[in-house]
């Protein structure tokens, strides 16, 4: 699989918000800066087949209305699956109404095929090209979901250290993981949590959702098997 890190930062960072493009077909999260990064790399939006929103905090889908605007002008665009928690569809429609009135109602109805993720959801079966397993994680007070793609690539989304996120490490080879903090909290994992995980698992870890001070500290520590990418970097897994 080809993975491009469109954003690797947290909302407090100078980097784009955390987002990944998988095989040029699956877009994971659309936070601040992600649309501009897609434009910088001259990404062909007609290749997009699925958008996954891990949870409904603004830094994970704030650019989604603007992405809708850009998709709408693509004449050869095929319908796109959009995956996320149950309020995603209503939230997107309301945001589009705030920004643009009802201009995109028809586009949303015709071109976006919503797949609602619930705590009991096990997998995304509607699109067979990739095997996508769903894993609920613990982001304290909001439904948040991680994903395992093709039994190989794990994506934690925002999470604290919990038994659920360990399942992603157990069932993936490469993990794109939240390391927001120097010291983990009930909202986000920290460098200390990754140190704990590394004692039990030997996965290759790709750090994301980094605060700038956390990035600097990780670079100083040079942890084995932990990659600290820049925005726009492409990795083959």
N, C-alpha and C positions, 0 to 999 in steps of 0.2 A: 504493500500500500504506500501511496505517496501522501505525505502530510505536510501541509504548509501552515506554519504558525502565523496567522494574520495579526494576532495580538497576544501579548504575553504579560500585560500589566493588570493591576487592580485599578479601581476607580481613582485612587489617590496618586497614581503613577503618571509619568510623562509618556509611557508606552501606551499603545492601543489596548483596549480591554480584551480580555482573554477570548480567543476565537481560533478555530481550526477549520481548514478546508481539506477534506479527505477525498483522494482520488479525483479531485476537481468536480465532484458530484454532490458531496454531503457537506453542508456548512453547519458547524457547531457554534451556536451563539452569535449574536449580531449586536454587540455593544458598541460603545462610542469608538469611532475611528475605523471600524471594520469595513464599512462601505468604501471609505477613501482608500484603504489598503487594497481592496479588490480592484479599484480603479487604477491604482499605481502599478499593479502587476498586469494590467490589461486583461483581466479575467473575462472570459466570454460567459456572460450570465445565462445564455441559453443552455450551457452545460449543466446547470444546477438542477438536481433532481429532488433533493430533500434538504430542509432546514430543520435543525433540532435546537430547541431552546431548553437549556437544562433547568432553569427556574426563572421566576418572574421578578427578578430584581433588575432595575433599569440598566445597569452596566452589562446586562446579558441580552437585552433586546431593544435598547434605545434607538439603534439605527434601523430597526426593522421597517418602520413606516417609510423611511427614505429609500430603503432597498425595494419596497413595493413600488414606489414611484419609478425607480430605474428599471425594474422588471416590466412594468406596464408598457414601456416603449419598445420592447423587444418583440417584433412581429412574429418571429418563428418560435416563440417560447411555448414549450409544452407544460401542462399542469405540473405543479410542484407539491410534493408532500411537505406539510409543516407540522412538526411533532413538538408537543410540549404539554405542560400542566393544563388542567381543565379550563382555566380562565383565559388562556392565551388568545383564543379566537375573539372573544368579546373585548379584551383589552386592546388588541390590534385594531379592531374596527373603531373603537372609541378614540384611540390615538390618531388614526387616520382622519376621523371626523374633526378632531380638534385642529389638526394641521391643515387639512385639505378639504373639509366638508365631506360630502358624500361622493366625491369624484371617483374614488377607487372601489366603491361597493360592488360594482359589476365585475371588476377584475378579481377581487377577493373571492367572489362567489364562483367564478368560472375557472380561475387558475390556481387557487390554493386549496389543497385537499387536506383538511385538518385531521390529525390523529391525536386523540386525547390520551395522555399518559396518566395513569392512576397508580396509587401505591401497590396495587396487586398486579400491575402490568409486568409481564415477564419478557416479552420481546416485541419488536416491530415486524409484523409479518406481511404487511401490505406491499412491500417492495422487496423482491427476492434477490436482487443483484448483490446485496451485502447481507450477511447475518448480523443482526443488531439486537443485542441483549440489553435489557433495562435493569438497572440496579438503583433502587431508592437509597439515598444517602442522608446524612444528618447535617443540615445547615441551620440548626437550632429552631427557628420559628417559621420556616417556609418550606413547602414541598420542593425538594431538589433531587435531581436524578443524574446518575452516572450511566455510562454506556460502555459495552464491550463490542467491538466491531471485528467480525471474522475470527473470533476466538483468539485474537492476537493483540489488538490495540485497545487499551482501557483508557477511558476518560472519566475522571472523578467528578467534574463539575465542582461547585463550591461545597465544601464539607469539612467537618472537624474529623479528628481521628476517631473512628467508630468501627464496630464489627462489620457493618455494611460495606465500608470502603475497603476493608481487608479482602472482601470477596472479589473485588475488582482486581486487586493485586494477585490473588490466588488463581484467577482465571484468565490472565493476560500476560503477554511477554513484555510489552512496552506500555508504560503508563504516562499519560499526560495528566499531571496532578496539581491541584491547588497547593501551593506553598506560599500563602500570602504573608505569613507572619514569621518573625524570628522565633517567637515562642507561640505555640498553638493556643487557640481559644475555643470556645464552644461554637464559634461560627466558621473558623478556618483552620486548616492545618499550618503548622510551623516547621521550621528546620528541625526542631527537637523531635517532632512527630515522625519526620522522614528518617531521622537517625534510628528511632525505635523500629520503624518498618524495615529498614535495611538490615537489621539483625536477623529478621525472619525470612526475607525475600531477596532474591537477586535480580529482580526486574531492572531493565533500563528505565530510568525515570527522567521525564522531560518536565521541567518546572514551568508553571504558568501561574497567572493571577498574582504576580509578584508585586509587592510594594517595592519602591526603589531602595529603601534601606535593607529589605530582605534580600533583594538581588545582590547588593553590594556585599552583604555578609556571606551569602552562598558562594560568590566568586572568591572570597578570601579563603573559605574552608575547602574548596576544591574536592567535594565528596565524590568518591568512586561511584560510577554508573549514574551520576546525576548531571544532566545536560541543562545549561542555562541559556536558552536561545534568545536571539534578537527577533524583533518583529520581522516577518517576511521570510524567515528561514524555511527551507524545504528539507524534509527528512524522509528517508525511505525506511519503512519498518516491515 
